[in-house]
Amino acid sequence: MPTTTPADPEVVTTPEPARSPAPWTGFALAAAGAILFSAKGVIIKFAYAEKIDTETLLALRMGLSVPVYVAIGLIALKREGRPAALDRRALLGALAVGVLGYWFASYTDFLGLVYISAPFERLILFTYPLFTVLLGTAFFGQPFRLGALAAFGLSYAGLALVFAKDAEIAGADAVRTGAALVLCSAVAFALYQLLAKPRIGAIGPKLFTCIAMSGAAVASIAQFFILRDLTVIGALSARAWTIAVVLAIVGTVLPTFLMSAALHRITAQANAVIGTVSPVATLALAALLLGEPVTAIDLLGAALVLAGVGWFTLAERK
């Protein structure tokens, strides 16, 4: 049976037993993490305005953030020892899954943001738990409920509204390309969730995340050297470097820690529900920081997407 997944596709967790009562600090930490994650698309838009290309930006993000995760993994190894399940095959499997979830999914997401708005990108990504159910049924023998199709329909009706509105403004071809790229990212991360779950259970979430992030960092940096030149890094302005550091810390490392801290205090289900603030926060941040207009269509589309994912989440929790 599929489990409730975290609301943002950057956090890997295992199902937690219910805790009662849930401290308000846990809710606050979860909300703060979701809001910071929602800022990622807005930060990327600022980076593109500074003429940072996608491959360079992704390499900087991974290169600046992965040392933190490696340090956490090394500390975990020192304190807890090496898991018996961590053999060569498990190591290579975790690296490969990390490349799928943290390089390929991120790369297609970053590329999509070249063409579509940050709020629309966040709404598309937010539907990835629905793909987890479909892929789990198709390839992993997990049960399927017809209610998931209804949730799909509701969410994608909302996406269709926003798509039609953005297509009139930015052009159908550009919006179609961006939406397809981000949708590809959502599907890739859904598959990543399914492949990651047994590996997390075997070697633990901290160590798995360290290995997965390392694999993604190697892929991102290798891609940069294949497609770009070191002179690109040297030509970056101080503002561009500042944006890259903010993306690595504010849009990656810090919200991960906030989510982890929240999950020590509240259940994964509660974290997923609180995470619904993420698309709304992206809409607000894009309006405040990027000057993107918020229309009634945007609000209605967001409401339908949130309703569909919320319906799915509640059904899975039951």
LINCOR-V883072 format. One record per run of one state. SS is the DSSP state (alpha for helix, beta for strand, coil for the rest). FROM is the first residue (numbers start at 1). TO is the last residue. If there is no record, write none. Layout:
ss:SS from:FROM to:TO
ss:SS from:FROM to:TO
This chain:
ss:coil from:1 to:23
ss:alpha from:24 to:38
ss:coil from:39 to:39
ss:alpha from:40 to:49
ss:coil from:50 to:53
ss:alpha from:54 to:80
ss:coil from:81 to:87
ss:alpha from:88 to:112
ss:coil from:113 to:117
ss:alpha from:118 to:125
ss:coil from:126 to:127
ss:alpha from:128 to:139
ss:coil from:140 to:145
ss:alpha from:146 to:170
ss:coil from:171 to:171
ss:alpha from:172 to:203
ss:coil from:204 to:204
ss:alpha from:205 to:227
ss:coil from:228 to:229
ss:alpha from:230 to:234
ss:coil from:235 to:237
ss:alpha from:238 to:263
ss:coil from:264 to:267
ss:alpha from:268 to:274
ss:coil from:275 to:276
ss:alpha from:277 to:290
ss:coil from:291 to:295
ss:alpha from:296 to:317
ss:coil from:318 to:318
